[in-house]
Amino acid sequence: MLLADREARGPRGGAQAELSPAARLVCDSPFGFLALVEIEGRIAALEWGGRSSGRPSPALSDAKRQLAAYFAGKRRDFDLALAPRGSAAERLVWQALIDIPYGKTRSYGELARELGLSPRYVGQACGRNPIPILIPCHRVVASDGALTGFSAPGGIETKRRLLQLEGALLV
């Protein structure tokens, strides 16, 4: 799964791009309801809570099926077209998150050195990730293996549960 090649711009990335209205589909999860957001055939966001709107597209239905299989322990990665909105540097970080294998963790510092960015910036990009779980920011930990920050309801406890679901051994 790779991010869309075209520059996806949004409130943090510059001028608002002209896009068709977003469709939303809610799915249940061990963490409560999740709303998948699709724009132009690509998943653009995953929101904690929310509600459905519009007609479910094939992209939304497929994402819902893949998430259900992930939570059931039957899927380790996702095969979905993604288009998160963010700056070029944020999208670089998000692609690096996608490249972290299921059940593994990386530190903010490791990713920062690999990408030529500061660990703080990597952490900020993780916090701005509009598609958590599908872009697995929960797999990023402190250099000592400690769990730090997670923007989901439940915060670090939700991060811990996602890593436990994956059988991740913390560094």
N, C-alpha and C positions, 0 to 999 in steps of 0.2 A: 504494500500500500504506500503510495507516494502522494505528496501534496500536489495540488494543481500547479502546473507550470506557470500559468499567468499570475501576474501580481494581483493578489487579493487585498483590496484596500478597504478599510473601514474607519470607524471613529479614531482609532489609534494610528492608522496607517495612511491618513491623508484624506483626499476628497472621496465622498461617498460614491461608490460605483453604481451605475444604473443596473439594477437587478430585478428580476421578477419577484413577486411576493413570495415569502418563505412559507413552506408547508411544514407542519409539525405533526409528529406522531409520538404518543406517549407509550412507554413500555414499563412494565414492572421490573423491579430488580431487588436484590437483597438489601439495597440501600434506599428503597422507596421508589417513587415514580421518577423516570428519566424522560425528558422530552428531546427527541431527535429533531434537528432542524435541517431542512434541505432547501438549497437554492440552486436552480438551474441544473438539477440532476446530481448534485454533490452534497455530501454532508458538510454543513457549515458550522454546526454547534451541537453540543450535548449539554442540556440544562438540567440541573437538579430540580425536580418538581416540574411544574408547567402543565400545559394541557394541549390536546390535539387541535389542529385547525387545518382547514383545507382537505383535499382528497389525498390519502396516502399514495405516494408515488412508489414505483418499483425500488428506487434507492432507499426510501424510508423503510419499506417492508423488509428489504434485504438486511439493512442495518439492524432492525429489530430482531430478526431471526439470528443473526450472528451474535448479537449481545446476549440473547437468551442461551445460546449454545456456550458462550464464554462463561456465563454465570453458572451453568450446569457442569462446568469442567470438561466440556467436549470440544472446545475451540481454544487455540492458543494464539492465534493472530487473526487479523481482520483483512478482508479483501474488499475494500470499499473506496470509492472515489471521494476524496476529502478536499475541502476548499476553505480552510480556516482563514479568517481575516487577520492580518497583522503585518508588521514591518518585515522587510527582507531578513533582518537579523533574527527576529522572532521565528520566522518560518524555517530558518536554518536550525535553530534549536529544536523546534518541533519535529523536523525531519530526523534529527539525531535521537529524539525520544522514540520515534517509531522504530528506529534501528536497534533499540535495546531489546534483547530477546525476552520472551515470556519466562518468568521465573528467575530473572536476573535483575540486579540493580547496578546503577552507576552513581558516582558521586557528582555533585555540582562541579567540584574542582576538576575531575576527570573530563567531563564534558566541556568545561571552559577551556582547558588546555587544548583539547582536540579541535575546538572551534575557533580558538584565538579570541575568546571573549572573557569577561570577568565572571567569577562564580556568582557574584551578586546579580549580574545581568541574566545569567542562566536561570537563577531562582526566580527572578521577576518574569521572565518569559514563561516559565512553568506556571506561575500564578495567573498569567493572562491566557493560558491555553484554553481556547473556546470549545475544544472537543476532548474533555478528559475521558479516560479509559481507552477510547479509540486511539488517541495520541497519549500514550501511557506516562504521564508526568508522575504518577504514583511510584514509578520505578527509580526515581532519583532521590538519593539520600545524602546525608552529610558525610564528610570524609571519614568520620569514625563509625559510620553505619547507623547513626541516630536518625530517627524519623523527624523531619522538620517540615513545617508548613504544608497544608493542603487546603485548597479553596472550597472543597465540598462541605456540605453540612456534616457535622461530626469531625471535621478536620483530620487530625493525625490518626484518630481511631478508624476512620474510613480508609485512609491510606494503608494502615496496618492490615485491615481486613482484606483489601484488594491484594496486598502482597501475600497474605496467608492463602487466599484463594489460588494464587499462582504457585504456591510452594516455594516462594523466594527465600533464600537464605541471606540474611542481611550481612553486609561486609563487616 
